[in-house]
Amino acid sequence: MNYKHFYVPGQEKTHEVPEDELPPDKRKILVLDDDKDFIFLLKEFLIDQHFDVIAVENGVEGVKQVMASDFDIILCDMAMPKLPGDMFFLAVERTKPHLCKRFIFMTGHSGDPKITEFIRRVKGLALWKPFEFYMLTEAIQTVLKKNASSQA
């Protein structure tokens, strides 16, 4: 059985709660970015917004996470070592295609025609770095609403 660790204010230790007892509104987000500082900021913000966050620094680690679990949102940097965002997306498309509509691509390369064409071709949602956290929140809500209506 998988467990999540929760800190209880006023107590010195964390408490283990079985994963299947998590609140139903606790959404799982996978974050892929090779910038450790950026991952830290994103993770802190998303945890504060009550998301369950797993963060990795490259697409290879991302594939391992996708194979182990499903995610409600996948925040994917386009330029990463080992396996860039477009190749990671294609790997997910082959193994778990239902997750493809849950991607939000992030990139600092707004003028790169290859990245722009890829995002257009897969009908992806993109955030151009640097972006404000309210933009991230809006993108997440858009993806969650779109996926909820397609499942209804």
N, C-alpha and C positions, 0 to 999 in steps of 0.2 A: 504494500500500500504506500502511495506517495504522501509525504507530509509537507506542510508549509510551516515555517517558523514565524511566530508573531510575538512581538514585544508587548508586554502589558505594562503601562505606566505605573510606577511605584513598586515594581518588582524587579529583581535583579537578573532574572533569566527569561529566556524566550519560551514560548509554549508551542508544542507541536499540535497541529490540528490536521486531521486527515483531509487530503485534497478534495474528496467528494463532499466534504462538509463546508466548503467555502461558500460564501454568499453567492447566489445565482447571478448577481449583477457584477461580479468580479471578472472583468475581461482580461484575457491573456494577450500580451503584446510581445512580439519579437522585434528587437532593435538590432540592426546590423550597421555598424559604422566602424571605420578603422581609427577614428580620433577618440582616444580614451577620455579626454576632457569633455568632449561633446556627448559621448555616451553617458558620462556621469551626470551631466546636466539634464539630459533627456530622461534618464532613469529616475532621478530625484523628482522631476516634475511629474512624470507619469505615475509614480508610486503615490505621490501626494494627491493625485486625481483618482486614486483607488483602483489602479490597474495592477495586475500581476505582470511583472516585467522580467523578461530574460534578454540579456544583451550579449552580443558576440561581436568580435572584431573583424570577421571576414565571412565570405560566402560559404566556405567549406564547413565552418562551425555552424553556420546557419542551416545548411542542409541536414546536419546531424540533429539539430533541434527540431526541424520540421518533420524528420522521420520519426522522432520520439513523441511528438505531440502536435495537436492542432492549435492554431492561434486565431484570435478574432481580428487582429491587426498585425501587419508586417511592415515595419518602417525600415526601408532599405536604401542605404547609400548606393549611389551608382558607381563610384570609383573606389574600389577596395582591392587590396592585394589578394593573391591566390585565386579568387573567384569574384569578378565584378558583379554589380547588381543585375545587369541584363542576363548574364550567364546563370546567376542564382535563380532569377525568375524562371528561366527556361528549365532548370533542373526541377523546380517546384511544379511547373506546368506538367512535366512528365510523370512525377511521382504522386502529387496531390493537387490536381488541377482545380479543385474547389477552393483552394486557398488563393488563387490568382486574383480574385476580385477583392481581396483583403489587403492588397499592397498599397502603400503610400511611398513613392520614390522620393529620395532627398538627394540634391546635388548642388554643388557650388559651380558647376560647369554649365551655366545657363545658355551660353553661346555655342555649345558643342552640338553640331548637327546630328552626329550619330546618336547621342543621348536623346535629343529632342525627337528624332524620328522613331527611336525605339519606344519611348513613352507614348507617342501618338499612335503607333501601330498596335500596341497592346491596350490602348484606351485607358492608360494609367493616370493616376492622380499624382501630381508632383508638387513638392515644396522646394523652392529655390533658396539655397543658403545664401546669406543668413536669413532666417525667418523668425517671426515672433511666435511665442507660445500660443497665442490666441488662434493663429493660423493653423498650427498643429492640432489644436482642439477642434476647430471647425472641420479639418480634413478627416480626423478620426470619427467625428459624429456623422459626416457624410457617408463614409464607408460603412459604419455600423447600421445606419438607416437603410442604405441601399441593400445591404445583405439581409437585413430583417425583412424588408418588403419582398425580396426575391424568394425567401423561404416560406413566406406566408401563403 
